[in-house]
Amino acid sequence: MDLKLYSHVENNKIQIINESYGTAAYSYTFSHNNSDFIGMSEINFITVKASGNQTCSTDLANKFYNKNKSSIDAKFLNFNFHNNESLKELPHNVKNYYKSIRPHISTMEKTASNPYRILVAGISHKGVINNTSTFGSNIWISGFSGGSSSTTLSKDSLNIDPKYVGILTTTIPINRPYGGTYFNKRLLPENREGYYNTELSGTSFATPMISGVIALLLEANPNLSYWDVKYILAKTANRNKLVSDPLPSCIKILSIIGDFSSDFLDLWKTGWVENKAGNFFHNYYGFGLVDTDRAIEMALNIKNGVTPSPYQGKKVQRIQNSLEIQNNSNQIIPPNSSITSELVITENINIDGVRVTPYILAAKADSISIQLVSPDETTSQQRGTHSTILYPGNSMIQLSEDESVIEDMPYPVDDYKKDLNDNSGAYLTNAFFEERSKGKWKIIITNHSLDKTFYLEGWKLEIYGH
């Protein structure tokens, strides 16, 4: 969204912006300078944004198929994976087709890694991430999005759950009815005029649900700030109804036919993480499914002085530090190995969000995983919280110019000196919410390739808090 529109919002005292849009999969906007409104110390409106609809995007696979139709039997496009061995026996180009179906991590979109946005994931009726909901460490909250689940509940199954439940919403009547149900065909008296649709799904529908809840919060307590609203949503979210380890179907397939090290699935199996402040966080769900009743109750309690607001009389600030790695022996990341780098933050604030920017020289970016670890507690011996920032098997792959071959893609942000002073390549994580910032932070870069050597050139850490 253009900054002029945000100025219009400010000038007209609009309180909530709903952004049910995003970039297409395989569009790496995280690698470009992100001016946006990242530098604002205080904002007077609340922006709610859809995480996107690319849990397992087929955009690249479809282009590859269109170029290689003659060598790909169409029966394999709806192939039923009865067992793991059937995957290994697929023809070469069919394997390449399935290898190019990838999750597009939400932190790769620059506007989605902005702490001044509330990023929303979508949940199916089964309490599992929707089969198109984009995930990442920047998710804050989840809402119902309709659609089918990203995977069946069976850990051994490779098949996507075929059941589908849509979202009921209003629509503008058109000459051609939506969908195939009697309701959408205007054959039932409840929808003769065609003002409703029952078959829509996606994070574009979970997001306005959260915007609506926020409107109710502001109605209950008009004095809530942006940070108050985020706090309430996080503290009242429900995680008990959500499936903790929904491995996306494309990752199950990639773990069998992909060219990655044996530890490829380790980070993918991470479920809920309890941080040092006692908050539970999940890269698929954020802090959990929105609970409207509990959220309104907390808003009223803050208004009536029963529950104090942690932001009352305080402004959110940003602190940062960076490290250029010059010792070659410490920056080399051989195949199937990891390195750990440390960076010290001396300021001690209560964390609202953290952004980390690694500068990595790598010819095969889809083989990189990144973890950020908060400082250990030296007095209580408590281990730092681990947050997965980037997964291996991500969507950083590309097609050749004629779209006939799938190629490795270099990591887009690799020059510490050139890119340090802008916002290129910054990943947001909410996993450290309410922890303290002071201490020795660690970044763990893992090379999951079988034959490529990577290099860490440096990294930058930004902490938002009060």
C-alpha positions, 0 to 999 in steps of 0.5 A: 500500500502506498504511503500516501494512503496511510497518510490519508488514513491518519488524516481521516482518523481511520482506525483499522486497515484490512489488507487482504492481499499479498504478493505471489509465490516466488516473488522475493520482495523481502530482498528489496529495500523496505521503506513502508512505515517501519520507522514510525515510533507511534501509529494511530491506526491498526493494520491487519494483513493476510499472511498469503495463500502459499502453503504449497504453491504450484505456481512454478510447477505449473509453468514447468509442466506447461513447458514439459507436457510432452515428457510428463504423463498427465496421470501423475498430476493427481498422483495418489502417493500410497507409500514412500517407495512410489515417490522414488519410482516416479519419472525424472520430470515428474519428480522435478514437477513435485520438487518445484511445489514449495512453501512460500514463507510469509517472512519473504514478503517485505510488508509482512515482516513489519512489526507495525502489522498484525499478520493473520494465518488461516485455519480450517474447520479441523483446527489445522492450518488451511491448505493455502495459508502461508506461515512463518515466524511473523504470524501473530494470530489465526482466524477461520479461513474455510477450505481444507486442511494443509494435511490429514491428521495422519503423520504417515499420509501424504494426501491432502484432506479432501473435505472442504468447508467454505466461509459464508459471506456477503457478495455483489450479485452477478449474472452467473452464480458462484459455486455448485451448491443449491444455495450459491445457484440461488435455488434456495429462498435464503439466497434468491437475490444472490447476495451471499456466497458459501464457498470462499476460503483463504487468509483473505477471509481470516483477516477481516475476521480479525479486523472485526474482532479488533473493531469490537475491542475498540468499541469496548475500550476506545483508548486501546493503542495498537500495541494494546490490541496486539497484546490482548490478541496474543494473551487471549488466543486459544491454542488447545483446538489446534493441531500442533504438528501439521506437516504440509504435504509438499514437505512430506514429498520433498523429504523423500525426493528432494536433494537435501541432508538427512536432517531436512525434517528436523525443524519442520517437526517443531510445534509449539514453542514456549518462550522464556516469558511463558508465551506459546508460539507457533510459526503456523498459528502465531499465538493461536486462534482468536478468542473473541469473548476472552479478548473483549473481556480483557479489553474491558478489564484494562478499561476498568483498571482490573488488568493494567496495560503494559504499554500505559505511558510507554512508547515502543522503541527500536534498538539494533546491533550488527556484526560483520564476520571477517574471520573466514574460518568462522563463516564457512558453512560446509554441506550438511553442517551448521555454524553459530554466530553471536551478537550482544545487545546491551539494552534491556527492554521488554520485547514486542518483536525482533527482526534479524537480517543475515547476509549469506553467500549461497548458490542454493538458497533453498538449502538454508535454514536459519534459527535465532536464539535469545540469550540464556538466563545465567542465573536460572540456567534457562535455555534461550528460546529457539525461533525458526526464521527460515526452513529448508525446502523453501521457495527460493528456486527458479526456472531457467529463462525458457522455463524448461529446467528448475534451477538453484537460486542464490541467496538474494541478500549477500553483501553486508556492506552494501545492504546494511543500511536498508531493510533488505532481507529482514525477517520478523519473528514474534516468538520472543514476545515479552522476553528481555532483550539484554544478552548474547543472541545467537544465529544458527545457519545450517547448510542442508545441501549435499555438495554446496559450501555457503558463507555467512558474511554478517548479520543485523538484529533489530529489537522492538520493545518498551 
